[in-house]
Amino acid sequence: MRFSIRSSTARLSVLISALIITLIIVIQLIWLKKVYRFEQKEFDISVLKTIRGLYEDLDMYSSSNLNELVERPEEHLYLARMKLPVNYDTLKNNLQFELEDFDIYTNCSIGLFEAKADTFKYNTTLLSAGTRDRSNPAVPLLKRKYDYLALYFPNRRQYVIYEMNFWIISSVILLIVLIIFGGSLYFFYRQKSLNEIQKEFVQNFTHEFKTPVATLALAAETLENKHIVEKPDKLATYAGIVKYQSDHLSKQIEKLLRFAHTESGRLHLAKTNVDMHELIRESITHLMPLIQQKNATLQLNLNAAKSSMSADRDYLIIMITNLIENAIKYSKEPVITITTINTPEHFILSITDNGIGIEKRHIKKLFRKFYRIRNNEEYTAKGFGIGLTFVRKIVSAHTGKIYVESVPAKGSTFTVELPGLK
């Protein structure tokens, strides 16, 4: 049993997976933030335990509430009430021991503030074991009416983050895995879409060429009949069929070849002075068999006072022909209005039809390569899905713009804006 997934299903899977991955990343970041706050709290608790141990070592404030004795005016600074005088070496050694005993391995600058002198009487820095930071940052001087010991941890934030290394590394690994997984899903979706496009293109190609080839074969078989010369009307009919189908094949092959050429690089324009109104009329002449076949009505409102510009004649005819042809093909009883106007610097061409229209969700995709609109799993018209892509390339090569406005079941308007008026 063969298992197949359409690109729409793959796209939905990629979207759901992307949402799940985003949710996991958000949860991970929230969790990391909580871990960071927890580590900060643990650091604060360890500092308070260090101060309590120091009080016990120096035999002071043993019965008092520690929260009343310790002030924390800044994130990196702790002020602990201290009875002076005190032996500086004893204070330094005991404080070093207590810090290491409670696993605080980061530099600590200390200062003994004497209220009477209104300044620090003693300053030093306790360097953590193995630290490369040998700086001696000054302890912020905060004046109080009591003597205190200031403990200043300039690298507190970095130390807390360092303590989170395991969680950070694991989160980064998870993030990388999720990105790789998401990228793989997206690559799978892209490959699936490209495979479907290739498959549909081959099917369209086969369908477009199968009927003309079969018709030509049938006509050739009929023309091989020796008695056909005795029936001139029938001979003319089949000769006309051969000519029509060969012209159709020739046009389709030319369209494919031109598109393949444009895909190989930028369009190389051979600019000459052209009259857009003349090109419009010439394009209509080229489409006359289709116009007659569909019994189409064309209304020309060529109101542009200036219609001459420097442009590539052949490419512009292709552009105009494609737009008019689409307007006719997608209308049951075609009434096509072709309008031209001028702005101070641009020539504006609008082609309006009364066709089936285009839903809003399709408009942004119209100019994509091989994109064709489906209606109940069937394409709304024959073709390869390259006409409008080619049109946009031509317009862009002339530094112009193309716009689409459409109302389903009422019709569409394609507007081309070209600069370079003369």
Summary of the structure (lengths in Angstrom):
residues: 422
radius of gyration: 40.7
end to end distance: 65.3
largest distance: 134.9
contacts: 1187
relative contact order: 0.08
helix: 53%
strand: 19%
